[in-house]
Amino acid sequence: MALNLRVPGLDRPPLALFVDRDDDTRQMYAEFLQQAGCDTLQAEDGHDALAQAIARHPDVIITETRLPGISGLDLCQLLRQDGATSGIRVVFVTGDAFEHELTVARAAGADAVLVKPCLPGELAEVIADVLRHAHELDRRVDRRQQKVQMRTRSRRDG
C-alpha cells in the first residue's frame, strides 16, 4: 500500500524533521517518508533539531525521547514555549515502552507517541493523521477569527 502524505490545504509536500542518534534509523525512516511524499530533514541530536526547527520550520518533527544534548522531551517543550515554533507537530518514536514514559511524552506536548520498533507505514499513517488534524484545527481557528472580525466590524459600523 503506497501512502501519500499530502495534506489538504498544503500546496507543497510536508516537511518532516527526523531526529534520532542512530544513523541507520534516521536514514531508513527518512527514505520511507520521502517515498510517501514528504520532504525530509535529519538531525542526530536535540541541539541540531532545535536549530533546524527554528531555521526551517518543518510541519512535523519525529523524534526519540532520549537524545544527546537536548532530550526529545525538552525539545518538544522548548518548541511549544515559542510562538514561532509552537505549531510544529511533534511525534515521538521511542524505545521507552512503560506507560509512565508515554504519559511524560504526551505531557511534554507530543501530538502522538509510538513505541519502537514501529513499522514505517505505521509512522507515516500517524504523521498523516496528525497533519490532517492540525490542518482542520487551523481551518476552524481561521473561521472563528473571521466571524469575530465580522462581528467587530458590524458593531463598529452599526
C-alpha positions in Angstrom: 0.0 0.0 0.0 1.5 3.3 -1.1 0.9 6.1 1.3 0.5 9.7 0.2 1.3 12.2 2.9 -0.2 15.1 1.0 -2.2 17.3 3.3 -5.3 19.2 2.2 -4.6 22.9 2.1 -0.9 22.4 2.0 0.3 23.3 -1.5 3.7 21.5 -1.1 4.9 18.2 0.3 5.0 18.2 4.1 8.5 18.9 5.6 9.4 16.3 8.2 12.5 16.5 10.5 13.5 13.1 11.8 15.7 13.1 14.9 17.5 10.1 16.2 21.0 9.4 17.4 21.2 6.3 15.2 22.3 7.0 11.6 20.6 3.8 10.2 17.3 4.5 11.9 17.2 8.1 10.7 18.1 7.1 7.1 15.5 4.3 7.0 12.6 6.4 8.2 13.7 9.4 6.1 13.8 7.3 2.9 10.4 5.8 3.6 8.9 9.2 4.3 10.4 10.6 1.1 8.8 7.7 -0.8 5.5 8.6 0.9 5.7 12.2 -0.4 7.5 14.1 2.4 10.5 16.3 2.1 12.8 15.4 4.9 15.5 16.8 7.1 17.6 14.8 9.6 19.2 15.6 13.0 21.3 13.4 15.3 20.8 15.4 18.5 18.5 17.8 20.2 20.6 20.9 19.6 20.7 20.3 15.8 17.0 19.5 15.8 16.2 22.8 17.6 18.4 24.8 15.2 16.7 23.2 12.2 13.2 23.7 13.6 13.9 27.4 14.1 15.5 27.8 10.7 13.4 25.6 8.5 10.1 25.3 10.5 9.1 21.8 9.5 5.5 20.7 9.5 6.3 17.7 11.8 9.2 16.6 13.9 9.6 12.9 14.5 12.0 12.3 17.5 13.3 9.9 20.0 12.7 11.0 23.6 16.3 10.3 24.6 18.7 12.3 22.6 22.2 13.7 23.1 22.3 17.3 24.2 18.7 18.4 24.4 16.4 15.5 25.0 13.4 15.0 22.8 11.1 15.8 25.7 12.9 19.1 26.3 13.0 19.8 22.6 9.2 19.4 22.5 8.7 21.7 25.5 11.0 24.4 24.0 9.1 24.3 20.7 5.8 24.6 22.5 7.0 27.6 24.5 8.0 29.7 21.5 5.2 31.2 19.4 7.3 30.8 16.2 7.6 27.1 16.7 4.6 26.1 18.8 2.6 25.0 15.8 5.2 22.4 14.7 3.7 19.0 15.2 5.8 16.5 17.3 5.6 12.7 17.1 7.7 10.7 19.4 9.1 7.3 18.3 10.6 5.9 21.4 12.0 2.8 23.0 10.5 3.8 26.3 7.6 1.4 26.4 6.5 1.9 30.0 3.2 3.8 30.4 4.8 6.4 32.7 7.3 7.4 30.0 4.5 7.6 27.4 2.5 9.8 29.7 5.5 12.1 30.2 6.0 12.3 26.4 2.3 13.3 26.0 2.6 15.8 28.8 5.6 17.4 27.1 3.3 18.3 24.2 3.6 15.4 21.8 0.9 15.1 19.2 1.4 11.3 19.1 3.7 8.7 20.7 4.8 5.5 19.1 6.8 2.7 20.6 9.8 1.2 18.8 10.0 -0.8 16.9 7.3 0.6 14.7 6.8 -0.1 11.1 7.5 2.9 8.8 4.0 2.6 7.4 2.5 3.0 10.9 4.6 6.1 11.4 3.5 7.5 8.1 -0.2 6.9 8.9 0.3 8.7 12.3 2.0 11.6 10.7 -0.7 11.9 8.1 -3.4 11.9 10.8 -1.5 14.4 12.9 -1.0 16.8 9.9 -4.7 16.4 8.8 -5.9 17.1 12.3 -3.6 20.2 12.5 -4.9 21.5 9.2 -8.5 21.0 10.4 -7.8 22.9 13.6 -6.2 25.7 11.7 -9.2 25.9 9.4 -11.5 26.1 12.5 -9.4 28.8 14.1 -9.4 30.8 10.8 -13.2 30.6 10.5 -13.7 31.7 14.1 -11.3 34.6 13.6 -13.3 35.6 10.5 -16.5 35.5 12.5 -15.1 37.7 15.3 -13.8 40.2 12.7 -17.2 40.4 11.0 -18.9 40.9 14.4 -16.4 43.6 15.3 -16.9 45.4 12.0 -20.7 45.2 12.2 -20.7 46.6 15.8 -18.3 49.3 14.8 -20.2 50.2 11.6 -23.6 49.7 13.2 
